[in-house]
Amino acid sequence: MRPTVLEISALRITRDGTRILRDVNWTIRRGEHWVILGANGSGKTSLLRSVTGYLMPTGGEITLLGRRYGESDWRELRKKVGLVSSALRQMMADDEPALASVISGKTATIDFRARPSRGDCRRARQLLRAVECTRLADRAWRVLSQGERQRVLIARALMAQPEVLILDEPCAGLDPAAREHFLQFLQRLGRRANSPTFIFVTHHVEEIVPAFTHVLVLKRGGVLDAGPKRRVVTSATLSVAFAACVRVTRYCGRFVLQVRPKRGTVI
């Protein structure tokens, strides 16, 4: 049995009488890369916030990297969890070079101004090489493309040597070509032996590249299904998840989703 990275048991979150998450059970083991799928309002963001300790559960247990929520210093544990999100992308200083952005990941500092050590500079350049962005080291944030920014943010997250990397809708705002290049990059990164465990949040099954092994589907704050992607990503399951009649097919190792028109719809 492979070591457990994340274990969630009977997780519940209620705020002002509204049930946000209900009896969520979820286990991630070493060597697995997970995708979280679900419609708007299904609980994806709340689940991520609870895992990172920013949203206190009403009930249930969360154990991350062997440490249980409420019994460990979650501020220290967060340093082992890298986060890439559109919100973070918008917080970076326009004049900051990509190299400084990466270095700032060591202390999770925005708008890094301190003089970095030679070791930190060397490590940051190695990470820029790893995310295939060596040429961007001295380029200011304002002139980077959306896809380049996402890669730099991944390098930034890796600066702290996390064991888990959360990618919260990282393809949002990318054009089709940039999205595909970014997904191909994630595929290469996820296949590396020393890759952290991925948790990738998306609405789109087309973004599930072969490196991802498992899928968690949320529906109205609960787990609709979870497990190996081939078993979970089906027309029946996703029709329920998105409250629509959908057809899921596979093409070249990827999924394709089509929404069927409702009966009586004139096209």
C-alpha positions in Angstrom: 0.0 0.0 0.0 1.5 3.4 -1.0 1.8 6.1 1.6 -1.2 8.4 2.0 -0.8 12.1 1.0 -4.2 13.3 1.9 -7.1 11.7 3.8 -10.4 13.4 4.3 -13.1 11.7 6.3 -16.8 12.8 6.7 -15.8 16.4 6.0 -18.7 18.9 6.6 -18.7 22.7 6.2 -21.8 24.8 7.1 -22.0 28.5 7.1 -25.0 30.6 8.2 -27.2 27.6 7.9 -26.0 26.8 4.4 -24.4 23.4 3.9 -21.3 23.9 1.7 -19.7 20.5 1.9 -21.4 17.4 3.2 -19.8 14.1 4.3 -16.8 14.3 1.9 -14.5 11.3 2.0 -11.4 11.4 -0.2 -8.0 9.7 -0.1 -4.9 10.5 -2.2 -1.9 8.2 -2.2 1.7 8.8 -3.3 2.1 8.4 -7.1 -1.5 9.6 -7.9 -2.4 12.8 -9.6 -6.0 14.0 -9.1 -8.4 16.2 -11.0 -11.4 17.8 -9.3 -14.4 18.2 -11.6 -17.7 19.8 -10.8 -20.2 22.5 -11.9 -20.1 26.0 -10.5 -21.2 25.9 -6.8 -20.3 22.2 -6.4 -17.8 22.9 -3.6 -14.5 22.8 -5.4 -13.1 26.0 -4.0 -14.4 25.3 -0.5 -12.7 21.9 -0.6 -9.4 23.4 -1.6 -9.6 26.1 1.1 -10.3 23.5 3.8 -7.3 21.4 2.6 -5.0 24.4 2.9 -6.4 25.4 6.2 -8.1 28.7 5.2 -11.7 27.4 5.8 -12.4 25.6 9.1 -14.5 22.5 8.9 -17.7 22.1 10.8 -17.1 18.4 11.2 -14.9 15.6 10.0 -11.2 15.1 9.7 -8.4 16.2 7.4 -5.0 14.5 7.5 -2.4 16.0 5.1 1.1 14.5 4.8 0.5 12.6 8.0 -0.6 15.6 10.1 -4.2 16.0 11.3 -6.0 19.4 11.1 -6.4 20.9 14.5 -3.4 19.0 15.9 -0.6 20.5 13.8 0.5 24.0 12.8 -1.2 24.4 9.5 0.8 27.5 8.7 3.9 25.4 8.6 2.2 22.6 6.7 1.1 25.0 4.0 4.7 25.4 3.0 4.6 21.9 1.7 1.7 22.7 -0.5 2.3 24.8 -3.7 -0.6 26.8 -5.1 -1.1 28.1 -8.6 -4.3 30.1 -9.2 -5.7 33.0 -11.3 -6.0 35.1 -8.1 -2.3 34.7 -7.4 -1.4 35.6 -11.0 -3.2 38.9 -10.6 -1.3 39.8 -7.4 2.2 39.8 -8.9 4.0 43.1 -9.4 4.2 44.3 -13.0 7.8 45.3 -12.9 9.1 42.1 -11.1 11.4 39.9 -13.2 10.4 36.3 -13.6 13.5 35.2 -11.6 12.5 37.3 -8.6 8.9 35.9 -8.8 10.3 32.4 -8.6 12.6 33.2 -5.7 9.7 34.8 -3.8 8.1 31.3 -3.6 10.6 30.2 -1.0 9.0 32.5 1.6 5.6 32.8 -0.2 6.2 36.6 -0.4 4.5 38.8 -3.0 6.5 41.7 -4.6 9.9 40.3 -3.6 12.4 43.1 -2.9 15.1 41.5 -0.7 18.5 40.6 -2.1 18.5 36.9 -2.8 21.3 34.6 -2.0 23.4 33.0 -4.8 21.9 29.6 -3.8 18.4 30.9 -4.2 19.2 32.4 -7.6 20.8 29.2 -8.7 17.8 27.2 -7.6 15.3 29.6 -9.2 17.2 29.4 -12.6 17.1 25.6 -12.3 13.4 25.7 -11.8 12.9 28.1 -14.8 14.8 25.6 -16.8 12.6 22.8 -15.5 9.4 24.6 -16.6 11.0 25.4 -20.0 11.3 29.2 -19.3 15.0 29.8 -19.0 14.8 32.8 -21.4 12.3 34.6 -19.2 14.5 35.0 -16.2 15.0 38.8 -16.6 11.7 39.5 -18.3 9.2 41.7 -16.4 5.9 40.2 -15.3 3.9 42.7 -17.4 5.3 41.4 -20.7 4.8 37.7 -20.0 2.0 35.9 -21.8 -0.7 34.2 -19.8 0.8 30.8 -20.5 4.3 32.0 -19.5 2.9 33.4 -16.3 1.4 30.1 -15.3 4.7 28.3 -15.9 6.6 30.9 -13.8 4.0 30.5 -11.0 4.6 26.7 -11.1 8.3 27.3 -10.8 7.6 29.7 -7.9 5.5 27.1 -6.2 8.2 24.5 -6.6 10.8 26.8 -5.0 9.6 25.7 -1.6 9.9 22.0 -2.6 6.3 21.2 -2.0 5.0 17.7 -1.7 1.6 18.7 -3.1 0.9 21.1 -6.0 -2.6 22.5 -6.3 -3.5 23.9 -9.7 -6.8 25.9 -9.4 -8.2 26.3 -12.9 -4.7 27.2 -14.3 -6.0 27.2 -17.9 -8.5 30.0 -17.3 -7.8 32.9 -19.7 -5.5 30.9 -22.0 -6.3 30.8 -25.7 -6.7 27.3 -27.2 -3.1 27.1 -28.5 -1.6 28.4 -25.2 -3.8 26.0 -23.2 -2.6 23.0 -25.2 1.0 24.0 -24.8 0.5 24.4 -21.1 -1.2 21.0 -20.8 1.5 19.3 -22.7 4.0 20.9 -20.3 2.0 19.6 -17.3 2.1 16.2 -18.9 5.9 16.2 -19.0 6.1 17.6 -15.5 3.7 15.1 -14.0 5.6 12.2 -15.5 8.8 13.0 -13.7 9.9 10.7 -10.9 10.3 13.6 -8.4 7.1 15.3 -9.3 4.9 16.5 -6.4 1.3 15.2 -6.1 -1.0 17.2 -8.4 -4.5 18.3 -7.5 -5.9 20.0 -10.6 -9.2 21.8 -10.6 -11.1 22.3 -13.8 -14.6 22.3 -15.4 -13.3 20.8 -18.6 -12.6 17.1 -19.2 -10.5 18.0 -22.2 -7.8 19.3 -19.8 -7.3 15.8 -18.2 -4.0 14.8 -19.8 -2.7 11.2 -19.4 -0.5 12.1 -16.4 -3.6 12.5 -14.3 -4.6 9.2 -12.8 -7.7 9.8 -10.7 -10.8 12.1 -10.7 -13.0 13.4 -7.9 -16.4 14.6 -9.1 -18.4 17.0 -6.8 -22.1 17.7 -6.9 -23.8 20.1 -4.5 -21.1 19.8 -1.9 -20.9 16.0 -1.9 -18.8 13.4 -3.7 -20.7 12.1 -6.7 -17.8 9.7 -7.6 -14.1 9.3 -7.1 -11.5 6.9 -8.4 -9.4 6.0 -11.5 -10.3 8.4 -14.3 -11.4 5.7 -16.8 -14.1 4.5 -14.4 -15.2 7.9 -13.2 -15.2 10.1 -16.3 -18.3 8.7 -18.1 -21.3 10.1 -19.8 -23.6 9.0 -17.1 -21.6 10.5 -14.2 -20.9 13.8 -15.9 -24.5 14.1 -17.0 -25.5 14.1 -13.4 -22.6 16.3 -12.3 -23.4 19.1 -14.9 -27.2 18.5 -14.9 -27.2 18.1 -18.7 -27.2 15.3 -21.2 -23.6 14.8 -22.1 -21.6 12.3 -24.1 -18.0 11.6 -23.2 -15.6 10.0 -25.7 -11.9 9.3 -25.7 -9.5 10.5 -28.4 -5.7 10.1 -28.4 -5.7 9.4 -24.6 -7.8 12.5 -23.8 -11.5 13.0 -23.0 -13.9 14.9 -25.2 -17.3 16.1 -23.8 -20.3 17.0 -26.0 -23.5 18.4 -24.6 -26.5 17.0 -26.4 -29.4 19.4 -27.1 -32.5 19.1 -25.0 -35.5 17.4 -26.6 -37.6 19.9 -28.6 -34.7 22.3 -29.1 -34.6 23.7 -32.6 -31.1 24.1 -34.1 
